[in-house]
Amino acid sequence: MATSTESMLKVVEPATEQVLAEIPQAGVEEADAAIARAKEAFPAWKRIAPGERAAIMRAIASAISAKAEDLARLEARNVGKPIGDARAEVGLVVDVFNYYAGAPERLLGETIPVAGGVDMTFREPLGVVGLITPWNFPLPIASWKVAPALAAGNTVVLKPAELTPLTALELERIAREAGLPEGVLNVVVGPGRVVGERLVEHPDVAKVAFTGSTAVGRRVSQLASERIKRVTLELGGKSANIVFADADLEKAAASAPLAVFGNAGQDCCARSRILVQRSALDAFMGALEDAVEALRVGDPLDESTQMGPLISADQREKVGSYVGDGAPVAIRGSAPEGPGYWFPPTVLAPVSNDDRAAREEIFGPVACVIPFDTEEEAVAIANDTEYGLSGSIWTTNGARALRVARGLETGTISVNSNTSVRVTTPFGGFKQSGLGRELGPHALDYYTELKNVFMSTE
């Protein structure tokens, strides 16, 4: 295991395959130093007046807003996502910091009726928290963890993915310039097997929040359990997009492509299993084909682009292994030729839910269309997966929508919509899709410890 930085990390631009930046790569020594800084900063940050902490959070939000275009362009180039999407994501980050700026003055306890005295509860910060974020939504998911952690009074060591660390480094700089005290937020860029595991194993890290694959999440959980360390895990998905025959088929088909192909399919919420009632299958597929063929794939900095490249050559090879693996290709969009990790949006149909492409998280622009006949069958197919992160239901029957929503083993469900994320509502999964919740007021529960105090009046 490496102990210090001896090499530079080359960050590649997926649309050009050219080196975008070179930054120092950290090892255990740098991780330990960051943890020590966070530990030293914790007592003062914990004691800071709630109103002052809130003001700093609002200042960070304002500073991010002022740098929004620069951050969006950096994110678009580093991840390969369309510039319009990147701008919207930076706007979401601003909203997240503003939302949690209201938390320090609203971390309320309770008084509980008891005999012989007064009983009260307090929400106490945990201490140093380690945050490990993925490469697909680097800045937004960092904000989902950093903002509630800071609002609750914790100090932070953030490890972004090696492929996409640039906006996390900018976030650290912006936060310090906005008035965040030294040592409260520390970004360390290095390999997950080195820096990430050090965060999980280090005795001074009280909690780890991880977003990434289910396989790595199991490893994080295993290591954390050895120290009874708090964890939240937001992991993989294989979400179902259920379309009933009575739905607005044109609207459902028009929105289905970006529900899978947004961010080039590199989204744990991707509705990559499209379940369509058999009586509506032909009409839906015709409308879906038009929508897929109209999708604009190209330069992330082009304002008209709707889908960019995959993150790496390895990811392109993995995604390609699911196409031509037995399932028929029903629809195939276009993609640029030449440099860049391009892959055309692809629809496999009809597909059995037992097929490999329907079972495994592809994390690329590949959708599987699975026919069904009855409501009960749709629910059974949707639940027949190890995952349970997100999903959609399309129907004009309100009673059916509610029945199906209650029947799905899924953490985040939309009806007649393909959205998953709102700042004010909880986000997280069932089953192998993770533990705990992010966003909304519920996230604060996972960055605090509940303390009970009894005061005798006798």
Buried (B, 14 or more C-beta within 10 A) or exposed (E): EBEEBEEEBEBBBBBBBEEBBEBEBBBBEBBBBBBBBBBEBBEEBBEBEBEEBBBBBBBBBBBBBEBBEEBBBBBBBBBBBBBBBBBEBBBBBBBBBBBBBEBBEEBEBEEEEEEEEEBBBBBBBBBBBBBBBBBBBBBBBBBBBBBBBBBBBBBBBBBBBBBBBBBBBBBBEBBBEBEBBEBBBBBBBBBBEBBBBBBBBBEBBBBBBBBBBBEBBEBBBEBBEEEEBBBBBBBBBBBBBBBBBBBBBEEBBBBBBBBBBBBBBBBBBBBBBBBBBEEBBEBBBEBBBBBBEEBEBBBBBBEEBBBBBBBBEEBBEBBBBBBEEEBEEBBBBBBBEEEBBBBBBBBBBBBBBEBBBBBBBBBBBBBBBBBBEEBEBBBEBBBBBBBBBBBBBBBEBEEBBEBBBEBBBBBBBBBBEBEBBEBEEBBBBBBBBBBBBBBBBBBBBBBBBEEEEEEEEE
